[in-house]
Amino acid sequence: MNGRAPLAGVRVIDFTQYIAGPGATSVLADLGADVIKVEPLSGEATRHLGSFGLGMFHAYNRAKRSVALDLSDERARTVAADLIATSDVVVQNLRPGAMDRMGLGAERMRQSNPSLVYVSISGFGEHGSDAKRAGLDIAAQAESGIMSITGEADGEPQRVGFAVVDVATAHAAAQAILAALFHRERGGEPADIQVSLIESAINIQAANVVEYFGTGVTPRRSGNGQPGAAPAADLIRTSDGHVVLSAYTTPHWATLCQIIGRPDLIDDPRLNSIEARLEHRAFMHEVLDAAFSGMTSEECVAWLAGHGLVAGAVRDYAQMAEAPTVRQLGVLPEIEQRDGGGPGRYVRLPYRMSILDDALGARSAPQVGEHTASVLTELGLDRPRITELTRAGVVADPAHAVEAIDDEPDESRVI
C-alpha cells in the first residue's frame, strides 16, 4: 500500500454487497486501507444485474482485493475467521444474526482479535420489530418521509433519482469507522458499530424534521421550489433548457428585479415579500421565464453569478462530465483499463488531503476471486492446500485453478 496514505496498514474485511456497505469500504480503500472483499463463488449479486448492477459494482469496489468463498462450507468459514483475525475492521450487511450463525459474529471474533472494529449495516436496525426485514434504499426513502416531500405538489410521491439513502449510509458508516479507529489508536476499546438505512434517511432530513417539530406542520411536496421561500430552487426556462435560481432575500430579490429590467416588481404587492411571492409563484415564474427565455442556461448562470446571485444550469450526465469546473477539479479521473472492460473513469473522493495520493483510488474493481490465492498465501496456506480448497469448491480463484490443472497429467483433464 502507499505509505503516504492515511489508512496505510489498516486491513478491512468486507462482507457486503450493493451500495451502502461497499460504498463505506470504498472510502476506506481510497484512503489507503487494504480492503479484502469476500464474495460468493459466483461473485456478488451486482455483477449479474446488467449495466445498473455493474455501475454499482465498479463504482464502489475499486482498489479492493477479491476473495471468493462458499460460506456455507465450514472450511470457508474457517478461512473467513482467519482473515478476520488478521484485520482491523469487519463490515457486513447480511441479515441480522447471519454472521453469528456462521460463527463470525463480533463476540466470537474478538476472542482471537480483541481490537477488532465490527460494523453491521442493516435496513431497519438490528433491534425492534423490523430488524429482520429486508431493507433497500427505496424502502427507506418511502418510510423516512423523503418520498412524501419529493415531486410536484399535485403529483404522486417520487423517489430521489439515485440511491441517496444508500450513499448517505455509506458515508455515515465510513465516518463512524474512522472515529472508531481513531478512538482505538488513542487506547480506547474496540467499537461495535450499527448503521441502518432508515436512521440515515431520517438524519439527512434533519432540517425538515426539526422544522416539523417546531411548527407542527407536515411538509408537503412543492415541486422544485422550496415550500417556504421564493424564488428558492425555482426552475426557470432558458432558450436551451433550465436553470435553478435562488434570490429570496430582500436584497437579492431587489438585485434580480433590477438586472432583468423590472424594478417595478420590487414594490409590487404581488411580489414584494416572500409570503407574496409564495402566493403568486405562478406569476413570478411567468416574469422570470420571459426574462431568461432568450439566454442559454450557461449564459444565464454566468450573468446571475456575476451579480452575486445563486443559480445553476440543469445538466444531464454528459453535460456535467464536460463542464469546465468538473474537468478543472478532476472529479472524474481516468481509471486503469483491464481485461473484461469496465468504465474508463471513476468518481473520486469529494475532498483532497495533503497526505493523500490522488491516484490511489485509480485501480479498477477486481475480478471474482482474483486475489484468493495471494490472500490465502498471506494467511499461511501453501499451494497444495489452496489447490485442494479450489477443487472442492470451497474457494474460487480462476487463475490458480488453471495453474492447478496445468500441473496434472493429460489423462486427468475433462474435455
N, C-alpha and C positions, 0 to 999 in steps of 0.2 A: 504493500500500500504506500501511497505518497506520505512521506514522513512529515510534510508540512500541513497535512490535513488535520482539522480539529479533532476528528474521531479516529485518527490512525491508531491501530492496535486494539480497537473495540470490535468484538465479534458479535453479530446478531444472527439468531436463527429465526427464520421467517416461515411460519406455518399458515400463511394467509393467502387468500385469493380475491379477485375482483379489484376494488379501488381503495377502500378505507385502510386495510392492513398493508397491502403493497405500497400504497402512497406514503404511509408513515415510514416504512423501512427504506423507501426510495430516498426520502430526505436524508436518512442516516447514511445511506450509501454515497450520496452526493457530497456528504461532509466527510467522507473518508473511511467509514466503517466497512468491515468485511461482512457483507450480508450474504448468508447462505440460505437460499430459497429451497425449502423442502416441498417437492411436488409429487403427486401420484405418478405412477409409471407412465401414464399417457400424457402427463403434463397437466397444469392447472386448467380449469374449465374455460377460461377466457381464450386460450389458444384455439378453441374449437367453436367459437361463436362468430365466425365471419369477420368482416372488416371492423365491426364495432368492438368485438372482443379483442381482436389483435391490436386495435388502437389502445385499449386499456392495458393490454399486456406490455406492449412496447413503451408506453408512457411511464409505467410505474415499476418496471423491472430491469431498467438499465443498471449496469455496473454491479450486478449481483452474480453469485455463483449458484448453479442449479444442481441439486442432488435429488434423484428420483428414488423414492422408497414406497413400498407397499406396506402401509402402516397397519394393515390387517394381519400381517405376519409378525410374530413375536421377535423374529430375528431383526426385522426392520425397525421395530420399536426399540430394540437394544441399541442399534446404530444411532437412532434419533436421540436416545438418552445420553449416549456417549458424546454426541455433538453438543447437546445442551450443557453437559458437564464442562466443556471447554469454552463456554460462551459467557458473554456479559449480559445479554438481553435475549429473551424469548418473546416473540409476538405471535399471537394466534387468534383466529376468528372462527374457530369451529363452534358448533352448538355448545351452549353451557354444559359443562360436565364431561365433554368428549375427551379432553386431554387427561382428565383424572381417570376415566375408564381405561385409557390406554397406558396408564402408569407414567404419564408425562406431565402431571399437574405440578403446580408450584411447590406445594409442600414436599412432595416426594423428591423433586429435582433439587431442592435445596439441601437434601441430605448429602449429595455429592458436590453441590456448588452453592455454598451458603450465601454468596454475594450476588446471586442471580436477580436481575430485574425482570419481572414477569408481567407481560402485558396481555390483557384479554379485551378483544373488541367484539361487541355484540350489537344486535339491532335495538333491543329494548332493555338492556341491563341484565345483570346476572342474578338479580333477585326480584321478587314480585311476581304477580300473576302472568305477566307477559314474557318472562325470562326465556321460555322455550320456543317462543315464536321465531320463525324465520324473519329476518329483517334486511330489507334492501332500501336504497336511497328513497325510492318513490313512496314507500310506506311511511317513512319518517317525514318526508315533505308533506304528506297528507295529514298525518296525525299531529304534527307540531304547529299547524296553522299556516305554514308557508303557502300552500296552495290556496287557502281562503283569501289571501291578500294579493294573489298574483292573477292577472288577467284583466279584461275590460270590465267596467262597472256593471254592465248589463249582460255579461257573458258568463260562461262556466268557469269554475276554478281551473287554474292551469299550473302545471309543474314548471319549475325553472328549467331552462333548456339544456342543462347539463347536470351531472350528478353532484350538485352543490353540497348536499349533506355528507356524502361520502368524502369529498375533498376536505370539507371542514373537519370531519372526524379524523382524517389522516393527519392534518396539521396539528390538531389538538393532541393526538397520540404522540406525535414526534416531539411536541413541546414538553409533554409530561415525561417522556423518556429522557430527554436531555436534562430536565430538572432532577430526575431520579439518579442519573449518572453523576451529576454534579454533587448531589447530596451524599452519594456513596463515597465519592472521592474525598470528601471532607470528613469521612469517618462515620457517616450515618448508616442506618440499617438499610438493607435492600428493600425495594418497594414492590408491592403488588399494585398494578395499575389497571383500572377498569374504565373503558371508554365505550359509550354507546351512541348509536346514530340519533336516537331520539333526544338525548341530552345535548348533543352537538347542534342539532337542528333548532332547539329552543334557544341555546346560547347565542347563536349568531343573529337572533332576532331580539336581542336584549333591549334595544332602544324602544322598539314597538311594544314589547311585552310590558316594560316598565311604564310606558305611556298609558297602556290599557289599565294597569292597576291604579295609576294616578287619576284617570278620568272616569273609569268605569265604562267607557265607550269601546265596543268591539270594533277593531279596524276592519274596513271593507275594501274590496277591490276597487281600484280607481284608474286602471289602465297605466299609462306611462307616467302621468303626472303624480306628484306627491299629493296625498289627500288633504294635507294641512297647509299647503303653500302653493303659490303660483306667481309667475312661471317657475316651476321647480321640477326638473327632469321631464319637462314637457317636450313632446315630439313635434318638431316643426318641419314642414316640407321645404325642400330646396329644388333646384332645377334638375338635379340628378339623384335625389334620394331624400334623406332626412338628417337632421341634427337634433340632439337633445340640448336643452337650454335651461339654465337656472339664473334668474335675475329677480328674486322675490323681495330682497331687502329694499327699503325706500330709496337709498342712493343708487343701487343697481337698476331698479325699475326706471328711475329718472334718466339714468345714462342710456338705457336701452331705448326709451322713447325719443331722446334727443338724436341718437345716431340713426334711427330709422326715419327721421323727419316728421315725427308725430309728437312734438312737445305738448300738444293739447291734451294728450292722454294722461299726462302726469296728474292733472286735477280732474279728469273725467270721473264723475261719481261711480261709473260702472267699473273703473279700473284703478281707482286712487288708493286702494288698500288691499292687503292680502285677502281679507274677507270678501271684498267686492270682486276681486279677480277670480276667487273660487266660485262665487255665484254666477259670474259671467264668463266662465272659462271658454265657452264656445266662441263668444265674440272676440275674446283675446286671441284665440287661435286664428280666427279669420284675419285679424290685423297682422299678426306675425307671419302667417303663411304668405300673405300678399307682399310683405316687406322682403322676404327672403327667396321668393319663388324664382327670381331672376339670377340668383347666385348658385354656384355649385356648393356642395357641402363643405369642401375643403376651403373654398374662398370665404364661406360664411364663418367657419371656425376661426380662421386667421383674423378676420375683421373683428369679430366679437372679442376674441382673446386680446387683440391689440387695444381694446378699450377696457380691459380688465374684467370682462365678463366670462363666466364659465360656460363652455359649450363643448360638444364632442360630436364628430361625424359618426353616423351609424355605419359601421363597416362589416362586411362579411369576412370570413376567414382569409380568403385570398387577398382582400384589400388590407386586412390587418397585418398579414405576414410581410407585405411590401411597404407598409407605412414607414416613413423616414425614422420616426422615434424608435419603433420596434427594431429596425435594422441597425440604427446607431447604438442602441443599448445592447445589441447582441442577445435578444431574448430567445431567439430560435436558432441556436448554432447547428452546424452540420455534425453528423454523427458517423462513426465508422460504419462502413457497409460490410455485410457478411454474407456468406452463402445462405440462400433462403430468403434473401431480400430484407424487408423491413423499411421503415421510413428513413428518409435521408436527413431528417432534422429532429431535434427534440426540444422540449421546453425546459430551460434551466431553472435553478432556484431563483426566487424573486428578489434576491439580495446578493451583494458581493461582500467578501471579507478579505482583509489584507493577508490573512493567514490561510486562505483557501485558493487552491489552483482551480481556475475556472474550467479547465479542461478535464477535471477529474470525473465529471459525470458523463463525458462523451464516450461512453462504452456501451455497446448495444446489449439488449436483453439476451440472456443465454438460451441455448437450445435445451430441450428437455434432458435432464441428467448429464449435461455437458461436463460438469465438474465432479460427478460422483466418484470416479476413480481417484482423482487427485485429493479430494477431501477425505475419502476413506483412508488413503495412504497417510495423510496427516494424522489420522486417528490411530495409526499403528497397524492397520490391516495390511497383510502382504498380498502380492498379486494372486497367488493361488486362492486365497480366501475371497478376494473380490470377484475372481472368476467364478467361484462356486456360488456366491450370492447372486451374481448376474444370471447364471444359467438356471438357478432355482426361481428366478422371477421375483426375488426379494428386493433387488435394486435394479436400476436401469442405467446403463451407460453405453450407448451405441458404439462409440469409438473403442472402448475396452472390449466389448463383446466381439467386435470384428477381430481385434488382436487375439482374443482367446480362440476363436475359430481358426485363425490362420496358424495357430500352434498345433492344431490337431492333424492327424494323417488324413489323406483324401477320403478314405473309406468312411470316415465319421460324418462327412458332410451330407446334408439333406438337400437334394436338388429337385 
